[in-house]
Amino acid sequence: MSREKRPAHDSFGSTQLVKRAKSDANLGGSSAVTVANGSAQNGALIKAGGRTSSLVSPVMELIGHTGEVFAARFDPTGQFIASGSMDRSILLWRTSGVCENHGVLTGHKQAVLDLHWSRDSKVLFSASADMQLASWDVETGERIRRHPGHEEVINCMDVSKRGAEMLVSGSDDGCIGIWDPRTKEAISYIVTDFPITAMALSEAGNELFTGGIDNDIKVWDLRKQAVVYTLLGHTDTVTSLQISPDNQSLLSNSHDSTVRTWDIRPFAPADRHVRTYDGAPTGQERNLLKASWDSKGEKIAAGSGDQSVAIWDVRTGKILNKLPGHRGAVNDVRFSPRDEPIVLTASSDRTLMLGELGK
């Protein structure tokens, strides 16, 4: 899956990439709204309102990967994007202007399945099917360190939100890895009975939420390395987990084609399930589709096997948008951390899209 490369000015490892702004008819941007079940055919779009973001076009399509794109992340400032793919590469993009690609990180030997930025936006952490984590200097493009130790595909990872930087990883080998990114080897492993497919680290860093092929969400006390309680309700593999901005709720997605929210406050009721959101089917590919919160905790979005993105109002459960445009399963979706209504999507069609939401 190698490809020809050529140097570009003022960038490291830059490849020959093409970006273009898509027309309004491809995604539900600010100048268009989707007619889900109306008289318009094939999810046609109708003009509505004006621009709501600083994007050059209401929808920007980012082209450059040669394989399915499994992960996409804004950095904490919202100015940069990293994307990981089946093609084994990580591409770096600018959010503003024409969303130029300004770097490529290579070194993984298999697909890149998950990504997280450091808090200062200077380091990128990656998880791969090659059974290794890696850390990268995004300014130089150099790999800082490899972290071997898992014995199967690493599906997911997370990074501590405060205090000393710590990584956690989840693998098909059933182990949870705990890492200090300054050292090569893991600090410790927690052995579980099933492959780990999703995880989220609490704000304080003392609790870890994991999901796997046993359909359950387990809450771990990392100090004791023991399960504190379990969230039951999904009927198929849990594919993603993310904690809300206020740290009171957990968002989960599953192959049962439902997205759910859970009350994770210390003294919550025994039944912690809050709401179920429908409208994002898993599809036949059965990739680990991800769901995410917006920066205010008022909306959630999930990628879908039907080539669209569903966005819901958290409180009411109502679908606010059903965004078309991709030609393959949407594997990842993220809201911009900046105060702009921008959504980033990554798809099996090998592309990413940046689209602005309507008012």
N, C-alpha and C positions, 0 to 999 in steps of 0.2 A: 504493500500500500504506500510505497514511497512515491514522491512526486518531484518534478523538477523545481529547483529553487533558483532565485536570482536575487542579488542584493538590491536594496532600494535605499534612497538617500534618507539620512537622519533616522534610521531604524535598524534594529538588530534582527537578524534571521528572518527578515520579511519575505513573504512569498508573493508570487504574482496573484493578486486577488482582485475581485471585481465587486463593487458595491453599486446598488442602484436604488433609487426611491421608487417604491411601488405606487401604483395608482390607488385612488380611494376605494376602488372596487374590490380590493384584495383583502382588506382587513377593516374591522370596525373602528376606524380612527375617529378623530374629533369631527371630521367633516362628513362622517357617514355613520349610519346606525344600521344594525342588522335587523331585518324583518324575519323573525323566527318562524312564525306560523301564519303570516299574513298573506295577502294576495300576491305579493311579489314572489317570483319563482327562484329556486336555487339559492335562497338566502341572499337575494339581491340587496343592494345597499341604497339608501335614500339620503340625500344631502340633508344635513341638520347642523346648524350652528357654525361657529367659527373655530379657529385654531385655539388649542389649549396648552401647547408646549413649545419648547424652543427647538424642536426637531426641524430639520430643513423641509421635510415632507411629513404628512400625517403618519405615513408608514415607511420605514426604512428596512430594506432587506439586506442582510449581511451574508455575502457569499464568499466562500473560500475553503471550507471543509470538504473533504472528499469522501467522508463517511457520515453515518448517522451522528447527530449531535445530542449527547446525553445530558450535559450539564451546562448551565450558563449562569454567571453571577456578576452583579454590579459590585464594584468595590465600595467601601463604606462612604466614600464621598459622592458616589453616583456618577463620577466622571469617566470611569473606565469599566470595561466588560471583559471577562475571561470566559472562554467556551472550550469544552472538552468533548472529544469525538472518538468514534470508532476508528478514525484514521490515525489514532495514537498521538495526535498533536493537541496542544492548547494554543488557541489564538487569542491575541489581545487586541481590543478595539477601543476607540474613543467614542464616547456617547454623543458628543456634540458634532456640529458641522455635518460632513458627509460620512461620519462614523467610520473613519479610516482604520484599517488594520495596521497596527504599528509594531507588531512583533509576533513571533511564533516560538513556542517552547517545545522542544523535542527531546526525547529520552526514554519515555515509557515504551515498553515492548508490546503492549496490548491496549485495548480501548481505555480511554479516560472516562471514568464513570461519575466522579464527584469532584467538586472544587470548593475551596473556601479561601477568602482573603484574610490576611492578618489585619489587626486593628488599625495599623498605620498605613495600610495599602501598599507596603513595600515588598511584601512576600506573599506568594500564592502557594497554597497547599493543594495537592491533588491525590486522588485515590484511583487505582487502576486495576483492570483485570489481570495485569501482570503480577499481582499479589504484593505490590509495593505501594507505599505512600512516597511522595516526594515533596520537597520544598524548593521554591524557585525565587530568584531575585528578579523582579519584574523590570528593574531599571537596566540591568545588564543582560538579561535573558539567560543567565547561567543557572544550572541546577545547583542548589546549595547542598542538598543532602538526599540520599535515598534512605528509606526506612523499610528494610525487608523483615520478614518474620511470619506473616500470615502464610497459610498453606493452600489457600484457594483465592478466588476472585474477591477483591475488596469492593463491596457495593456502595458504601456510604462512609461518611466521616463528619466530624464537627470540630469546632475550635472553641476554646474557652472564651468567655465574654469579658472577663476581668481577672486581675491577679496575674500570676505567672502563666505564660502561654502554654497550653496543653492541648494535645490532639487526642481524639478518640476515633476508632475505626471499627467497622463491622464487616464481617466477611462470610462467605459461603462455608468457611471451615467451622462456623459456629462460635468463633471467638470474638470478644470485644478487646481491641488493643488500646492501651493507654500509653501515650508517648510524650516525651519532652522533645520538642523539635530541634533542640540543640545537640541531641545525641542520636546515634544511628539506631540503637536497639530499643525495643519497647521497655517501658518501666514495668508493666505487668500485663497479663492477659486474664480475662474472665471467660471461663469456658461455659458455654450454654449448650442446650440440646438441639438447637435448630440454626440453620443459616440466618444471619442478620442482614436485613434488607433496608432498614431505615433507622436513623437515630437523631436525637437532638439533646444537647447538653443544656442544663438549666443555667440561668443567669449567674447564680452563685457558684456553679461548678460542682456542687455536691451531689446532684441527682442527674442521672442519665436515663433518657427514655429510648427504648429500642423496640423495633417491630421486626417480625420475621415471617417465615412460611407457616408458622403455627397459628397465624391470624391474630395473635394477642399482642398487646402493647405492655411491655414490662417497665416498671419504674425501679431503677437501681439506686441504692445508697452506695456511692463509689468508695466511701471510707470503709464500709463493711463488706463491699463487693457482694451485696445480697439484694434480692428483690424485696422492695417495700410493699408494693401493691401492683395489681394488674388491671388493665383497662380492657374489658371484654365487650364485644359487639360486632367487630368486623368478621366476615365469614370467608375471607380469602386473604392472601398475602398482603401485609402492610407495605406500601411502596414508598411512603415519605412521611416525615414528622417534622414539625416546626413549632416552636413556642411563640406565643403572641407577644407583641411589643410591651404589653404591661405585665408579662410573665405570669398571667393568671390562667391562661388557656393553652391547650395543645391542639394543633391541627394535624389531622392524619388523612392519608389517601390510601386506597386499597384496590386490589384487583376485584373486589366485589362491586366495583363501579360506584362506590359512595365515598364522599369526603365527610369527615366528622370533626366536631369540636368537643373537647373534654375539659372539665374543671380540674385544674391541678393545684389549686390553693391547698395549703396544709390541712385545713379543717373543713374540707368540702364534704358534701353528703356522700354516702356510700356509693350511690349510683352517680358517677362522675360524667356520664354522657350528657352533653348539652343539646346538640342538634346534628341532624344528618342532612347533607346537601346532595341532591341528585342532579344529573345533567352532564356528567363527564365520564362516559363509558370507557372501559379499559381497552376494548378492541382486541383484535386477534394477535397482535404482536406481543402483548402482555409485557411490555417494558416496565421499568420501575418509574411510573409517572409521578411527578412531583406536584405538590400544592404549596402555596405560600400566602402569607399575610401582607397587606399593605402596611405602610409605615405607621399608620394611626390605629391599626387593628380594627378597622371598620369594614374592610372588604377582604375577601379571599379569592384566590384564583387557582385553577387546576388545569393541567394539561390533559388531553383526551386522546383516545385512540381513534376518534372520528375526525381527526385533523383540525380540531378547533380548540379554543380556550374558553372555559366557563368562568365567569366572575359573579360572585354572589354578595349580597348584603349579609354581613355576619349575623346581625341581630334578627332579621326577618326570614332569612333563608331564601329570599327571592333572587332569581337570576337577573342580574343587571345587564350583562353582556354575554353574548355567545359569539366569539370572534373567529371568523374563518380566515383563510389565506394560505395556510400550509397545505402541502400535498403528501403529508405523512403524519404519523402520530406525533403529538406535541409532548415531548418528554420532560420539559422543564419550563416553568414560568415564574417570573420575578417582577415585583413592582419596584420602580425606582426609589431609592432611599431619599432622594431629593424631593422637595415639595412641588413635584410635577406629576401629572397623571400619565405616566409612561409605563408601559408593560413590555418586558423582554420575554421572548419565547424561543425555544430551541426544539428542533424537530428531526425526525428520522428522514426528512427530505433533504438533509444536509445543510439547511439554512437556519439562520436566526432572523428574527424580526423585532424591530422596535416600533411600537405603535402607540399613539396617543389616544387616551380615552376621552369620550365626550363629556360635556359639562353635566 
